[in-house]
Amino acid sequence: MFKEVLQSVVDNTEGGIAGLLMGYDGIPVDQYVRQGQTIDVESVGMEYSVVLKQILKAAEMLQAGAAKEVAIKAERITTVIRLINEEYFVAVTLQPSGNLGKARFLLRTRGQSLADELTF
């Protein structure tokens, strides 16, 4: 079920490369890499999970409310991270010219189905 949601987000986003469902502890639940793409999506997720924990702490300390989404635009890839619940996040990696708005929309709308499956 998880892989199908990730595949749907990646394949329906122009420039989508990969999708990942991961715990904040850096342990992946599932992933999808579009055919023909070469990216170590688990390493990307593990590195960003460390940063994500710091962002969550900063938002709490600033009393800004719960963080919901983070986007990291680098020279070669853009990664959008959507927080699912207190334990998991979903991320999609795009080419720099990819459709960031569509990725954000799909993560927001499809993220709830992931959250529902994670709460057994």
N, C-alpha and C positions, 0 to 999 in steps of 0.2 A: 504494500500500500504506500509506504513512504517513498520508495523509488519512483512509483508512478506519478506522485505529486511533484517530486523534484524534476522528473523528466518533462512533465507538462509545463512547469515554469520555465525551464531552460529552453526547450524547443519552441515555446510560444513567445520568446523574447528575442527580438532581433539582436544578434551579437552574443547570445547566451553561450557560455562555454561549459559551465558545470554548476551543480547544485549539491548542497550538503546539509544534512540534519545532524547536529552534534550537541553533546552536553557541554556545559560550561567547564567541565573538568577536562575537556579536550578529547573525549572518547566519542568517535563517530557512531551514529546509529545507522545511517544509510547515506549513499551518495550516488550521483549520476554524472557522468562526463559524456558530453556530446561526441558522437563518433567522429574520428579524425582530429580530435583535440588532444593535446598532451599537457596535462597539468596535474600536479600532485595536490589534489583538492584537500586531502587530509592534512597535509603540512600547512596549507594556507589556513584551514580552519583551526588547527592547533595554535598557530601563532596568533591569529586574531582573537582566539578565545581568551588569551592572556590580556590583550588590550581591552577586550570587551568587559572583563571583570573590573578593570580599573575605571572604565567609563561608568559602569553601574555604581561603583562606590562614589565617584565624583558627583554624579547626579543626585545620589542620596545625601551626600554632605552639603550640597548646594540647595537642598530642599526643592529641587526642580521637578520632582515627581519621577515616576518610573520611566526609565529609558525604554523606547519601543523599537527604534531603528537606528542603524549606523551605516553610513556609506563611506567607503574608502576608495578614492580615485587615485590610482598610481599611473605611472607612465605606460605600462603594458597591460594592466588589467584594472577593472573596477569591480569592487565587491560590495554587495548590499547585504546587510545582516538584519534579520527581523527576529526579535525576541519572542519566543513562543510562550514560555512560562518561566518559572523560577529556576528551572533546571536545563532547558534546551533552547537552542536557537537554530534558525534555518538561514542559509546563505546562498546567494547566487553570484557567480563570477561572470563578468561580461568582457568583451573586447572594449577598448576605450571608446569606440564609436557606437557601442551598443545602446539600446533603448532603455535608459535608466528608469524613466517613468513607468514603462510597462513592467519592468522587473519589480519595482516597488509595489505596483498595483497587484500583480500576481502573488507576490509574497504575502501581502496583506490579506487578500481574499482567500488564498489557498492555505494560509498558515493555520487558520482555525481548524481545518480538517486534520492537520497534523497534531495540533494540540488535543483534539478530541481522541485521537488514537493513542496518544501518549498517556492519557489519564484513564487507565483501565480500572 
